[in-house]
Structure formats: C-alpha cells, structure tokens
Amino acid sequence: MESREFLYYWLLFVGSLRVLAVVLGYLDKKHFQRQVFRAAPYEVSALAARLFSAWCSITAALCVMTALNLDGMTARSPACIPLFLVTFFSFAVALAFFILEVLVYRTVDVRGVWMQVVIASLSLLLMYRHMASEGLSYFAMFTPGLRP
C-alpha cells in the first residue's frame, strides 16, 4: 500500500473515531470523566463535554475532507494545501492540549490519553511525510505561480 493510500485510510479512520467522540460527548459526559479526565473528573461539566464534541465534529470533517482531497494536493495544483495544513494544525493542537493537560494542569493521566497522543503524533508524522514526498512546503501556497 502506498503512503498516499495509507494516509487516505488513516484519515478516514481517525475521522470516524472523532465522530464516536462527538456521540459520546453529547450523550455521555461521564465517559470523559471516567476515561479521559480521570485525574480531575469534577472539571468535566456537561458544557465541557459538548464543547469537546463540537471540536471533534470540526476535526472529523477536516480529516474526511482532507482524505477525499489528497489527490488534489500537488505542487502543480495547490488548491488543497490550506485544507491539508489546517488538518495538520488540528492534530498539533490536539497533541499540545493533551500534553498540557498531563504535564501542567494534571487533569488527565497518561493512561487516559495515551491513545489520543499516539493518534495525533502518528497523524502528524504521516502528514508531514506525505507533504515531503510531494515536494511541498508550508510556503508553497504563498509562492507566486503556485496559487490556484
């Protein structure tokens, strides 16, 4: 399986996991209290669970849209590069969020977020490798002549 195809399926898989998080956040805030924020479950209100679900719904859409537009992300046709970068950034934000919650705020323990950290890290690595294999850089979309 080539790396583009693997990234396609990976992003669809991660998007589906995020849809599951949306459903759990709206229907069962106790899931976040028991499974994710077990070091400080009292900090997870119904509003916090719904907000987390809203974030997950946006990032699920980003994953699916990026997966479906991977073929459009080339140096000759960079129209999908901004979408790719926003999705990449969403994984970076998620990784930073969980690392801060473990190390600084201490609302989660490693057992509660190891899967999210692995998924975000692996996604960042796969997306970076894909961009490098396409010969693209962050600044490609700002280079004259490469704009759609």
Secondary structure, DSSP 8 states (H G I E B T S, - for coil): --HHHHHHHHHHHHHHHHHHHHHHHHH-HHHIIIIISTTSGGG--HHHHHHHHHHHHHHHHHHHHHHHTGGG-SSS-GGGHHHHHHHHHHHHHHHHHHHHIIIII--S-HHHHHHHHHHHHHHHHHHHHHHHHTT--GGGGGSTT---
